[in-house]
Amino acid sequence: MFSNIPRARTFAWRTAIALFMGAPSAIAHADSAYPARPIRMVVPSGAGTVTDQTARLLADRLTVALKQTVVVDNRPGANGMIANETVARAEPDGYTLLFTYSATMTVNPWLMANLPYDPVRDFTPIGRSSAPGGNVLVVTSSVPARSLKALIDYVKASPTELAYCSWGVGSGGHLAMEVLKARTGIKLRHVPYKTATQCSNDLAAGHVQIGFADSASALPHLKSGRIRAVAVSGPERLLPLPDVPTMSEQGVKFDYASWLAVFGPRSLPAPIVSRLNAEINKIIASPTERARFEAMYLRPGTPSKPDDLARLVRDDLAAWGEAVKIAGLKAE
């Protein structure tokens, strides 16, 4: 059937067919060789935060498992948008990954009018590393409250408007406080910071009076007595603070939880996703590694599939959307 086609064109045509037929095996070979060079893990938080510490633990163990260096790249600011956009625009080759906290995927879409990424469309879910948890509501040492009710009463009786800090507009700390305000009628002035560590440091220094903080940045100041914990957001008490009740236990319903997870850019090849998911599951299932998580006061997650993470993102998008409505916040 090629008899009337010039010899050169016939050769080119046959070569193209051969390349096309061989493409799947070539792609499979490329995926099976993964990783062939160091991997960058982009993190939307600054050094010393729970997100950063967990990312470094995971990167350390993945470096061993994958036999390639996994480098943590901290990109804090804009409530995670900088880091998330970096990965959303990266090549889907498995060499740029995102390790992020849930608010960047499930809260930002409700509060950021011009969000430069879509949490469902622009990422490939890989695996979750931590169980759903919450943050700790703390006060500076000059505030006498030792329970959520006492704090509410103290704020309402204050002759001046007190200030609370968070790690950015739309962060979990911001939204949790706005829900608390809506449900209790208290008034507080919001002071956003770039990182949770900065928020905790200024609470300890007394520059702001109240705030939600992650356990990693809050614990040194809690131990020193410069700040005091009065409640925990999320469904369970925190490992390092077993005597501090949740908000729901203290009469203010708050069932929203946060989590930490790994994502890749959209269209990340399935073999790479499966490889990374399998290694993450091995890490969080290992008794040794679980002990390392718990030493950082984190509850490690249970092994899961990428589809489980995708479903969690969709479900939590709806839940946090309701929280935004309760808080009376609007996209800006």
Residue pairs with C-beta under 8 A, 6 or more apart in sequence:
2 10
2 13
5 13
27 269
28 271
31 269
31 271
31 272
32 271
34 94
34 271
34 272
34 275
35 66
35 68
35 94
35 95
36 68
37 68
37 95
38 68
38 69
38 70
38 71
38 95
39 62
39 66
39 68
39 69
39 70
39 71
39 94
39 95
39 96
39 97
40 70
40 71
40 73
40 95
40 96
40 97
41 55
41 58
41 59
41 70
41 71
41 72
41 73
41 97
41 98
41 99
41 262
42 73
42 75
42 83
42 86
42 87
42 96
42 97
42 98
42 99
43 51
43 52
43 55
43 72
43 73
43 74
43 75
43 83
43 98
43 99
43 100
44 51
44 75
44 76
44 77
44 79
44 80
44 81
44 82
44 83
44 84
44 98
44 100
44 101
44 104
45 51
45 52
45 74
45 76
45 80
45 101
45 167
45 195
45 196
46 52
46 74
46 76
46 194
46 195
46 196
46 197
46 198
47 74
47 197
48 197
48 216
48 217
49 195
49 196
49 197
49 214
49 216
49 217
50 196
50 214
50 215
50 216
50 217
50 260
50 296
50 298
51 99
51 100
51 101
51 214
51 260
52 72
52 74
52 216
53 216
53 296
54 99
54 129
54 130
54 260
54 293
54 296
54 298
55 72
55 99
55 260
56 72
57 289
57 292
57 293
57 296
58 70
58 99
58 129
58 262
58 280
58 283
59 70
59 71
59 72
59 99
60 70
61 279
61 283
61 289
62 70
62 276
62 279
62 280
62 283
63 69
63 70
65 279
65 282
65 283
66 275
66 279
72 99
75 82
75 83
75 86
76 82
76 83
76 194
76 195
77 168
77 194
78 168
79 103
79 104
79 107
79 108
79 112
79 167
79 168
79 169
79 170
79 171
80 100
80 101
80 103
80 104
80 108
80 168
81 104
81 108
81 112
81 115
81 116
81 117
83 98
83 100
83 104
84 98
84 100
84 104
84 105
84 108
84 117
84 123
85 116
85 117
86 96
86 98
87 96
87 97
87 98
87 123
87 263
87 264
87 265
88 116
88 117
88 122
88 123
88 265
88 266
89 265
90 96
90 265
91 265
92 124
92 264
92 265
92 266
92 267
92 268
92 269
93 272
94 264
94 268
94 269
94 272
94 276
96 264
96 265
97 126
97 262
97 263
97 264
97 276
98 123
98 262
98 263
98 264
99 129
99 260
99 261
99 262
100 260
100 261
100 263
101 172
101 258
101 259
101 260
102 172
102 257
102 258
102 259
102 260
102 261
102 316
103 170
103 171
103 172
103 175
103 258
103 320
104 119
105 119
105 123
105 263
105 313
105 316
105 317
106 119
106 313
106 316
106 317
106 319
106 320
107 170
107 171
107 172
107 175
107 320
107 324
108 115
108 119
108 170
109 115
109 118
109 119
109 317
110 170
110 320
110 321
110 324
110 329
110 331
111 169
111 170
111 175
111 324
111 329
111 330
111 331
111 332
112 170
112 331
112 332
113 331
113 332
117 123
119 313
119 317
120 310
120 313
120 314
120 317
121 266
122 265
122 266
123 263
123 264
123 265
123 266
124 263
124 264
124 265
124 266
124 267
124 268
124 273
124 306
125 261
125 263
125 306
125 307
125 309
125 310
125 313
126 261
126 262
126 263
126 264
126 268
126 273
126 276
126 277
126 280
126 306
126 309
127 261
127 262
127 276
127 277
127 280
127 281
127 304
127 306
127 309
128 259
128 260
128 261
128 262
128 301
128 304
128 308
128 309
128 312
129 260
129 261
129 262
129 280
129 283
129 284
129 300
129 301
130 259
130 260
130 261
130 293
130 298
130 299
130 300
130 301
131 259
131 299
131 300
131 301
131 302
132 234
132 235
132 257
132 258
132 259
133 234
133 235
133 236
133 238
133 257
133 258
133 259
133 298
133 299
134 176
134 232
134 233
134 234
134 235
134 236
134 238
134 246
134 256
134 257
134 258
135 172
135 173
135 176
135 212
135 213
135 214
135 215
135 232
135 233
135 234
135 258
136 212
136 213
136 214
136 215
136 218
136 229
136 231
136 232
136 233
136 238
136 241
136 244
137 148
137 151
137 176
137 180
137 210
137 211
137 212
137 229
137 230
137 231
137 232
137 233
137 247
138 200
138 203
138 210
138 211
138 212
138 213
138 218
138 221
138 222
138 227
138 228
138 229
138 230
139 145
139 151
139 203
139 209
139 210
139 227
139 228
139 230
140 203
140 204
140 206
140 208
140 209
140 210
140 226
140 227
141 206
141 225
141 226
141 227
141 228
142 206
142 209
143 151
143 154
143 209
143 210
143 228
144 150
144 154
145 151
145 153
145 154
145 228
145 230
146 228
146 230
147 230
147 231
147 250
148 230
148 231
148 245
148 247
148 250
148 251
148 252
149 250
149 251
150 230
151 210
151 230
151 231
152 184
152 186
155 162
155 186
155 187
155 188
155 210
156 185
156 186
161 187
161 188
161 189
162 188
162 189
162 209
162 210
163 188
163 189
163 190
163 191
163 208
163 209
163 210
164 177
164 188
164 189
164 190
164 191
164 208
164 209
164 210
164 211
164 212
165 173
165 190
165 191
165 192
165 193
165 199
165 202
165 203
165 208
165 210
165 211
166 172
166 173
166 174
166 177
166 190
166 191
166 192
166 193
166 199
166 211
166 212
167 173
167 174
167 192
167 193
167 194
167 195
167 196
167 198
167 199
168 174
168 192
168 193
168 194
169 190
169 192
169 332
171 192
172 212
172 233
172 258
173 196
173 199
173 211
173 212
173 213
174 190
174 192
175 256
175 320
175 323
175 324
175 327
175 329
176 212
176 233
176 254
176 256
177 188
177 190
177 210
177 211
177 212
178 327
178 328
178 329
179 254
179 256
179 323
179 326
179 327
180 186
180 247
180 252
180 254
181 187
181 188
181 327
182 326
182 327
182 328
183 252
183 253
183 326
184 252
188 210
191 202
191 208
193 199
193 202
195 217
196 213
196 214
196 217
197 217
199 208
199 211
199 213
199 217
200 211
200 213
200 217
200 218
200 221
200 227
201 217
201 221
202 208
203 209
203 210
203 211
203 213
203 221
203 226
203 227
204 221
204 224
204 226
204 227
205 226
212 233
213 227
215 238
215 239
215 240
215 241
215 296
215 297
215 298
216 296
216 297
218 227
218 229
219 240
219 297
221 227
222 228
222 229
222 241
229 241
229 244
230 244
231 244
231 245
231 246
231 247
231 250
231 252
232 238
232 241
232 244
232 245
232 246
232 247
233 246
233 247
233 254
233 256
234 246
234 254
234 255
234 256
234 257
234 258
235 246
235 248
235 255
235 257
236 246
236 299
237 244
237 245
237 246
238 244
238 297
239 294
239 297
239 298
239 299
240 297
246 254
247 253
247 254
248 254
248 255
256 319
256 320
256 323
259 301
259 312
261 309
261 312
262 276
262 280
263 309
264 272
264 273
264 276
273 306
277 305
277 306
281 303
281 304
283 289
284 290
284 293
284 300
284 301
284 302
284 303
285 302
285 303
289 300
290 300
293 299
293 300
294 300
